[in-house]
Amino acid sequence: MLPLDKDGVPYDEGAERASSVEDYKVTCMQFIKDISRDYLAWVDYYKLPQEEDKKRRERIHAIVERTDEWIAKVATTIKGVDIVMNDGIQKMAENTAGYPFQMGVFVNSTSGYTLAKPGLVDINVKAVGRDGSKVRLGWHQKDHRFLISSTGKVSIDESKIGDSDFEALDMHLTMDARECQQRDVVSFTVIVAETREGQEYERRGMTTIIHMV
């Protein structure tokens, strides 16, 4: 539940941007479709091998469909719609760039669009480097390991995370979502770096969204 304003209606900090949540959903669903054309144009520009080109296009189209579905059925506030929309844009950017090495982020054995109950949420990050390269958990920005957007208060425990390189990464992170409520949405991005002799030379992000149920 969001805090209530004086009329007993849930307070939505983004409400001044649209006449209603439903109108805003329609606007954002159209925006996702429109911006997907820009990412598809980048795939054109890369002139990839046929199979890789096809894979990236299919992923972008699938992200548009899933993001629109989550905007329509999951988000309940303008802030929630924004989080789902930006999650979709982030996913499109990531899949336009592609993944040169294997990585995955899983919540309850599911990736990309996931479900969890409010509480302590287990996040499993897996990655394998190419041709003898190693992998490690990276940083989204210098002072922020993860990018997190949420309608509820959440944090990811970083106390046991090192900067070690691994032949294969299989790490469990804990998200504290005990203050979340049902219908909250959380989007977060994990960065994995591929290294050679301790030097990072390739990095990729993977964005995951959680619907609290």
Backbone as numpy.savetxt, mean C-alpha at the origin, in Angstrom:
# Nx Ny Nz CAx CAy CAz Cx Cy Cz
-15.23 3.91 14.90 -16.07 5.11 14.90 -15.20 6.36 14.90
-15.62 7.35 14.11 -14.94 8.64 14.15 -15.51 9.45 15.31
-14.74 10.46 15.80 -15.30 11.33 16.83 -16.58 11.99 16.33
-17.51 12.22 17.22 -18.79 12.82 16.83 -18.73 14.33 16.97
-19.34 15.01 16.02 -19.45 16.46 16.19 -20.69 16.78 17.01
-21.00 18.06 17.15 -22.08 18.47 18.08 -23.45 17.97 17.64
-23.61 17.60 16.37 -24.90 17.11 15.90 -25.00 15.58 15.95
-23.97 14.95 16.50 -24.00 13.49 16.59 -23.66 12.79 15.29
-23.10 13.55 14.33 -22.71 12.98 13.05 -21.20 12.74 13.08
-20.70 11.62 12.55 -19.25 11.40 12.56 -18.50 12.56 11.92
-17.48 13.03 12.62 -16.66 14.12 12.11 -15.72 13.58 11.03
-15.66 14.26 9.90 -14.80 13.85 8.79 -13.98 15.07 8.37
-12.66 15.02 8.65 -11.84 16.21 8.46 -11.74 16.66 7.01
-12.12 15.79 6.05 -12.04 16.17 4.64 -13.36 16.60 4.05
-14.39 16.70 4.87 -15.75 16.87 4.34 -15.94 18.17 3.57
-15.10 19.18 3.84 -15.30 20.43 3.13 -14.94 20.32 1.65
-14.28 19.21 1.25 -13.87 19.07 -0.15 -14.96 18.50 -1.04
-16.06 18.04 -0.48 -17.12 17.45 -1.30 -18.45 17.62 -0.59
-19.51 17.64 -1.38 -20.84 17.82 -0.79 -21.28 16.58 -0.04
-20.77 15.40 -0.43 -21.10 14.17 0.28 -20.01 13.15 0.01
-19.92 12.16 0.88 -18.95 11.09 0.69 -19.23 10.36 -0.62
-20.50 10.13 -0.93 -20.85 9.40 -2.15 -20.41 10.16 -3.40
-20.60 11.50 -3.41 -20.14 12.30 -4.55 -18.63 12.21 -4.69
-17.95 12.27 -3.56 -16.49 12.22 -3.57 -15.98 10.86 -4.07
-16.70 9.80 -3.70 -16.33 8.47 -4.19 -16.38 8.43 -5.71
-17.43 8.97 -6.31 -17.57 8.97 -7.78 -16.41 9.73 -8.41
-16.07 10.90 -7.83 -14.98 11.72 -8.35 -13.66 10.95 -8.30
-13.40 10.29 -7.18 -12.12 9.59 -7.01 -12.04 8.34 -7.87
-13.15 7.65 -8.05 -13.15 6.47 -8.92 -12.83 6.88 -10.36
-13.34 8.02 -10.78 -13.04 8.52 -12.12 -11.57 8.93 -12.21
-11.07 9.54 -11.14 -9.67 9.97 -11.13 -8.72 8.78 -11.25
-9.04 7.69 -10.55 -8.21 6.48 -10.63 -8.17 5.96 -12.07
-9.32 5.93 -12.72 -9.35 5.49 -14.13 -8.51 6.41 -15.00
-8.65 7.72 -14.78 -7.93 8.69 -15.61 -6.41 8.57 -15.43
-5.97 8.49 -14.18 -4.53 8.48 -13.92 -3.89 7.16 -14.36
-4.70 6.10 -14.42 -4.16 4.82 -14.86 -3.64 4.92 -16.30
-4.23 5.81 -17.10 -3.77 5.99 -18.48 -2.34 6.53 -18.52
-2.00 7.38 -17.54 -0.64 7.90 -17.47 0.36 6.78 -17.19
-0.02 5.87 -16.28 0.88 4.76 -15.95 1.00 3.78 -17.13
-0.10 3.56 -17.82 -0.05 2.70 -19.01 0.83 3.33 -20.10
0.81 4.66 -20.18 1.67 5.36 -21.14 3.15 5.16 -20.80
3.46 5.10 -19.50 4.84 4.83 -19.08 5.25 3.41 -19.48
4.32 2.47 -19.36 4.63 1.10 -19.78 4.95 1.10 -21.29
4.18 1.86 -22.06 4.47 2.01 -23.50 5.90 2.50 -23.70
6.25 3.54 -22.94 7.55 4.20 -23.07 8.71 3.24 -22.80
8.52 2.31 -21.86 9.60 1.39 -21.48 9.93 0.37 -22.58
8.98 0.14 -23.49 9.18 -0.84 -24.56 9.74 -2.17 -24.02
8.97 -2.77 -23.17 9.37 -3.99 -22.49 9.17 -5.23 -23.37
9.80 -6.34 -23.00 9.47 -7.61 -23.66 7.97 -7.89 -23.53
7.40 -8.57 -24.50 5.94 -8.74 -24.59 5.32 -9.27 -23.30
5.94 -10.30 -22.70 5.35 -10.93 -21.52 5.35 -9.97 -20.32
6.46 -9.23 -20.14 6.55 -8.27 -19.03 5.60 -7.10 -19.25
5.50 -6.64 -20.49 4.57 -5.56 -20.84 3.14 -5.97 -20.48
2.77 -7.18 -20.88 1.42 -7.69 -20.63 1.15 -7.79 -19.12
2.15 -8.26 -18.37 1.98 -8.44 -16.93 1.75 -7.10 -16.23
2.53 -6.10 -16.60 2.38 -4.79 -15.94 1.03 -4.15 -16.28
0.60 -4.27 -17.53 -0.70 -3.72 -17.92 -1.84 -4.40 -17.16
-1.76 -5.73 -17.07 -2.82 -6.46 -16.36 -2.88 -6.05 -14.89
-1.72 -5.83 -14.28 -1.71 -5.43 -12.88 -2.31 -4.04 -12.68
-1.99 -3.12 -13.59 -2.56 -1.77 -13.48 -4.07 -1.82 -13.62
-4.57 -2.57 -14.60 -6.03 -2.70 -14.77 -6.67 -3.33 -13.54
-6.02 -4.34 -12.96 -6.56 -5.00 -11.78 -6.59 -4.05 -10.58
-5.57 -3.21 -10.46 -5.54 -2.23 -9.36 -6.67 -1.23 -9.49
-6.94 -0.78 -10.71 -8.07 0.14 -10.93 -9.37 -0.50 -10.45
-9.59 -1.76 -10.83 -10.84 -2.44 -10.45 -10.94 -2.62 -8.93
-9.85 -3.09 -8.30 -9.90 -3.33 -6.86 -10.01 -2.02 -6.06
-9.30 -1.00 -6.52 -9.35 0.29 -5.83 -10.76 0.88 -5.91
-11.36 0.82 -7.09 -12.73 1.32 -7.24 -13.70 0.54 -6.33
-13.49 -0.76 -6.26 -14.34 -1.60 -5.41 -14.20 -1.19 -3.93
-12.98 -0.95 -3.50 -12.75 -0.56 -2.10 -13.27 0.84 -1.82
-13.13 1.75 -2.79 -13.71 3.09 -2.60 -15.22 2.97 -2.44
-15.84 2.16 -3.28 -17.30 2.03 -3.27 -17.81 1.32 -2.02
-17.13 0.24 -1.61 -17.71 -0.65 -0.59 -17.06 -0.59 0.78
-15.80 -0.12 0.86 -15.08 -0.19 2.13 -14.96 1.17 2.81
-14.54 2.18 2.05 -14.34 3.51 2.64 -15.67 4.10 3.10
-15.67 4.72 4.27 -16.91 5.29 4.82 -16.82 6.80 5.03
-15.62 7.37 4.91 -15.41 8.81 5.10 -14.56 9.34 3.97
-14.49 10.65 3.85 -13.66 11.25 2.81 -12.19 10.92 3.07
-11.77 10.95 4.32 -10.39 10.56 4.62 -10.14 9.11 4.20
-11.10 8.23 4.46 -10.97 6.83 4.05 -10.88 6.69 2.54
-11.70 7.46 1.82 -11.66 7.43 0.35 -10.29 7.88 -0.14
-9.76 8.95 0.46 -8.43 9.44 0.09 -7.36 8.37 0.28
-7.43 7.67 1.41 -6.43 6.64 1.71 -6.50 5.52 0.68
-7.71 5.06 0.35 -7.87 3.99 -0.63 -7.40 4.46 -2.01
-7.78 5.68 -2.38 -7.38 6.21 -3.69 -5.85 6.33 -3.79
-5.22 6.91 -2.78 -3.76 7.08 -2.81 -3.04 5.74 -2.75
-3.62 4.77 -2.06 -3.08 3.42 -2.04 -3.06 2.85 -3.46
-4.15 3.06 -4.19 -4.22 2.57 -5.56 -3.20 3.25 -6.47
-3.04 4.56 -6.30 -2.05 5.29 -7.10 -0.65 4.78 -6.81
-0.36 4.57 -5.53 0.96 4.05 -5.13 1.20 2.67 -5.75
0.18 1.81 -5.69 0.31 0.47 -6.27 0.53 0.53 -7.78
-0.17 1.45 -8.47 0.03 1.57 -9.91 1.45 2.00 -10.24
1.98 2.95 -9.46 3.35 3.41 -9.69 4.34 2.27 -9.48
4.13 1.49 -8.42 5.03 0.36 -8.12 5.01 -0.69 -9.22
3.82 -0.98 -9.71 3.71 -2.04 -10.73 4.08 -1.54 -12.12
4.03 -0.22 -12.34 4.55 0.33 -13.58 6.06 0.16 -13.63
6.71 0.40 -12.49 8.17 0.23 -12.40 8.57 -1.24 -12.43
7.68 -2.10 -11.96 7.96 -3.53 -11.96 8.85 -3.95 -10.80
9.00 -5.26 -10.65 9.80 -5.81 -9.56 10.92 -6.67 -10.14
12.14 -6.13 -10.14 13.26 -6.90 -10.71 13.67 -8.10 -9.86
13.33 -8.07 -8.59 13.59 -9.22 -7.71 12.28 -9.58 -7.02
12.24 -10.79 -6.47 11.00 -11.27 -5.85 10.80 -10.65 -4.47
9.60 -10.14 -4.24 9.24 -9.68 -2.90 7.73 -9.80 -2.71
7.32 -9.92 -1.46 5.90 -10.00 -1.14 5.66 -9.51 0.27
4.49 -8.93 0.49 4.07 -8.46 1.82 2.71 -9.07 2.09
2.58 -9.76 3.22 1.38 -10.54 3.49 0.78 -10.21 4.86
-0.53 -10.04 4.87 -1.30 -9.90 6.11 -2.34 -11.02 6.09
-2.29 -11.90 7.07 -3.17 -13.06 7.09 -3.11 -13.84 5.76
-1.89 -14.05 5.30 -1.59 -14.85 4.10 -2.13 -14.24 2.81
-2.51 -12.96 2.85 -3.06 -12.28 1.68 -2.20 -11.06 1.38
-2.07 -10.71 0.09 -1.28 -9.54 -0.28 -2.13 -8.49 -0.98
-1.65 -7.26 -0.95 -2.28 -6.17 -1.69 -3.50 -5.58 -1.01
-4.60 -6.33 -1.00 -5.87 -5.90 -0.40 -6.22 -6.92 0.67
-6.15 -6.53 1.94 -6.18 -7.51 3.02 -7.19 -7.15 4.10
-7.46 -8.12 4.97 -8.38 -7.95 6.09 -7.67 -8.29 7.40
-8.00 -7.57 8.46 -7.47 -7.90 9.79 -8.43 -7.35 10.84
-8.33 -7.90 12.03 -9.10 -7.39 13.16 -8.28 -6.35 13.91
-8.94 -5.34 14.49 -8.19 -4.40 15.33 -7.41 -5.16 16.41
-6.18 -4.76 16.64 -5.32 -5.45 17.60 -3.89 -5.42 17.10
-3.12 -6.44 17.45 -1.75 -6.56 16.95 -1.79 -7.38 15.65
-1.36 -6.77 14.58 -1.47 -7.37 13.25 -0.09 -7.82 12.78
0.03 -9.09 12.39 1.29 -9.63 11.89 1.44 -9.31 10.40
2.60 -8.77 10.05 2.94 -8.47 8.65 4.16 -9.31 8.29
4.05 -10.12 7.26 5.15 -10.98 6.84 5.75 -10.43 5.54
7.02 -10.05 5.59 7.73 -9.52 4.43 8.71 -10.57 3.92
8.59 -10.92 2.65 9.48 -11.92 2.06 10.15 -11.32 0.82
11.41 -11.70 0.62 12.13 -11.23 -0.57 13.34 -12.12 -0.82
13.70 -12.22 -2.10 14.88 -12.98 -2.52 15.60 -12.16 -3.58
16.92 -12.00 -3.44 17.70 -11.26 -4.42 18.00 -12.10 -5.65
18.51 -11.43 -6.67 18.86 -12.10 -7.93 20.35 -12.43 -7.96
20.67 -13.57 -8.57 22.06 -13.89 -8.92 23.04 -13.68 -7.77
22.68 -14.22 -6.61 23.60 -14.12 -5.48 23.53 -12.83 -4.71
22.68 -11.89 -5.13 22.51 -10.65 -4.37 21.75 -10.93 -3.08
21.91 -10.04 -2.12 21.18 -10.16 -0.86 20.09 -9.10 -0.79
19.25 -9.22 0.22 18.14 -8.27 0.40 18.06 -7.84 1.86
17.52 -6.66 2.06 17.29 -6.18 3.42 16.10 -5.23 3.44
15.53 -5.05 4.61 14.43 -4.10 4.76 15.00 -2.69 4.62
14.38 -1.89 3.76 14.89 -0.55 3.50 14.10 0.53 4.24
14.37 1.75 3.85 13.73 2.93 4.45 12.94 3.68 3.38
11.72 4.09 3.73 10.93 4.87 2.78 11.53 6.26 2.62
11.88 6.86 3.74 12.59 8.13 3.74 13.67 8.04 4.81
14.53 9.03 4.87 15.67 8.98 5.79 15.24 8.71 7.22
14.17 9.36 7.66 13.73 9.23 9.06 12.47 8.38 9.22
11.98 7.81 8.13 10.75 7.02 8.19 10.95 5.71 7.44
10.95 4.62 8.18 11.14 3.32 7.52 9.91 2.95 6.69
8.71 3.27 7.19 7.48 2.89 6.51 6.65 4.13 6.19
5.92 4.07 5.09 4.90 5.07 4.79 3.57 4.49 5.27
2.88 5.20 6.17 1.62 4.69 6.73 0.56 5.79 6.65
-0.62 5.44 6.13 -1.79 6.32 6.15 -2.95 5.52 6.71
-3.69 6.10 7.65 -4.74 5.33 8.31 -5.84 6.23 8.83
-7.06 5.69 8.86 -8.17 6.42 9.49 -8.17 6.23 11.00
-7.37 5.29 11.50 -7.23 5.06 12.94 -5.76 5.16 13.33
-5.49 5.16 14.61 -4.12 5.28 15.09 -3.41 3.92 14.98
-2.31 3.88 14.24 -1.53 2.65 14.09 -0.04 2.98 14.11
0.76 1.97 14.41 2.21 2.10 14.32 2.80 0.71 14.08
3.99 0.67 13.49 4.69 -0.59 13.27 5.91 -0.61 14.17
6.06 -1.66 14.95 7.16 -1.79 15.90 8.48 -1.95 15.13
9.40 -1.03 15.37 10.70 -1.07 14.69 11.83 -1.48 15.62
11.49 -1.83 16.86 12.53 -2.04 17.88 13.44 -3.23 17.59
12.95 -4.22 16.85 13.76 -5.42 16.60 14.24 -5.52 15.15
14.07 -4.43 14.40 14.48 -4.44 13.00 15.93 -3.99 12.89
16.76 -4.81 12.26 18.14 -4.41 12.00 18.32 -4.03 10.55
19.57 -3.79 10.19 19.89 -3.47 8.80 20.73 -4.57 8.17
20.51 -5.81 8.65 21.27 -6.94 8.13 20.83 -7.30 6.71
21.78 -7.84 5.95 21.48 -8.37 4.62 21.20 -9.87 4.73
20.27 -10.34 3.92 19.87 -11.75 3.97 19.90 -12.36 2.57
20.24 -13.65 2.52 20.10 -14.39 1.26 18.63 -14.42 0.86
17.78 -14.65 1.86 16.33 -14.62 1.66 15.71 -13.96 2.89
14.90 -12.96 2.66 14.25 -12.23 3.75 12.90 -12.88 4.05
12.67 -13.19 5.31 11.37 -13.71 5.76 11.15 -13.14 7.15
10.67 -11.90 7.18 10.60 -11.12 8.41 9.16 -10.89 8.83
8.92 -10.96 10.13 7.60 -10.67 10.68 7.65 -9.33 11.43
6.77 -8.43 11.02 6.63 -7.13 11.67 5.30 -7.12 12.42
5.22 -6.29 13.46 3.98 -6.18 14.22 3.42 -4.78 14.10
2.20 -4.69 13.59 1.48 -3.41 13.54 0.55 -3.33 14.74
0.68 -2.25 15.50 -0.22 -2.02 16.63 -1.44 -1.26 16.12
-2.53 -2.00 15.98 -3.79 -1.41 15.51 -4.88 -1.57 16.58
-4.45 -1.57 17.85 -5.41 -1.80 18.93 -6.40 -0.65 19.10
-6.03 0.53 18.62 -6.94 1.67 18.73 -7.82 1.85 17.50
-7.68 0.96 16.54 -8.54 1.02 15.36 -9.93 0.47 15.67
-10.86 0.82 14.83 -12.23 0.33 14.92 -12.56 -0.43 13.64
-13.63 -1.20 13.69 -14.12 -1.82 12.46 -14.43 -0.74 11.43
-14.13 -1.04 10.18 -14.30 -0.16 9.01 -13.16 0.82 8.83
-12.19 0.87 9.76 -10.99 1.67 9.51 -10.22 1.06 8.34
-9.44 1.91 7.65 -8.55 1.42 6.60 -7.13 1.91 6.90
-6.17 1.03 6.62 -4.76 1.35 6.83 -4.00 0.99 5.57
-3.25 1.94 5.02 -2.38 1.67 3.88 -0.94 1.88 4.33
-0.07 0.92 3.99 1.33 1.07 4.37 2.23 0.54 3.26
3.42 1.14 3.17 4.39 0.75 2.14 5.66 0.25 2.81
6.09 -0.93 2.39 7.35 -1.53 2.85 8.37 -1.43 1.72
9.58 -1.02 2.07 10.67 -0.94 1.10 11.63 -2.10 1.32
12.02 -2.76 0.23 13.06 -3.78 0.29 14.18 -3.36 -0.65
15.42 -3.46 -0.17 16.59 -3.11 -0.97 17.34 -4.38 -1.35
17.83 -4.41 -2.58 18.70 -5.49 -3.04 20.14 -4.98 -2.94
21.02 -5.78 -2.37 22.39 -5.31 -2.10 23.43 -6.27 -2.67
24.60 -5.70 -2.95 25.78 -6.47 -3.32 26.95 -5.93 -2.52
27.60 -6.84 -1.79 28.73 -6.47 -0.93 28.37 -5.30 -0.01
27.14 -5.37 0.52 26.68 -4.37 1.48 26.18 -3.08 0.89
26.29 -2.90 -0.42 25.85 -1.66 -1.06 24.48 -1.84 -1.71
23.57 -0.93 -1.41 22.25 -0.98 -2.03 22.33 -0.50 -3.47
21.79 -1.29 -4.41 21.82 -0.84 -5.79 20.46 -0.94 -6.47
19.48 -1.52 -5.79 18.11 -1.58 -6.32 17.17 -1.59 -5.14
16.05 -0.90 -5.27 15.06 -0.90 -4.18 13.67 -0.82 -4.78
12.74 -1.44 -4.10 11.35 -1.40 -4.53 10.44 -1.30 -3.30
9.31 -0.62 -3.49 8.29 -0.54 -2.46 7.11 -1.42 -2.81
6.42 -1.89 -1.79 5.20 -2.65 -2.01 4.15 -2.14 -1.01
3.03 -1.68 -1.56 1.98 -1.06 -0.75 0.84 -2.04 -0.51
0.39 -2.07 0.73 -0.66 -3.00 1.17 -1.74 -2.20 1.88
-2.99 -2.55 1.67 -4.08 -1.90 2.39 -4.82 -2.93 3.24
-5.19 -2.51 4.44 -5.92 -3.39 5.37 -7.28 -2.77 5.66
-8.31 -3.60 5.56 -9.66 -3.25 6.02 -9.87 -3.89 7.37
-10.08 -3.07 8.40 -10.32 -3.59 9.74 -11.75 -4.10 9.84
-11.88 -5.37 10.23 -13.21 -6.01 10.24 -13.56 -6.52 11.62
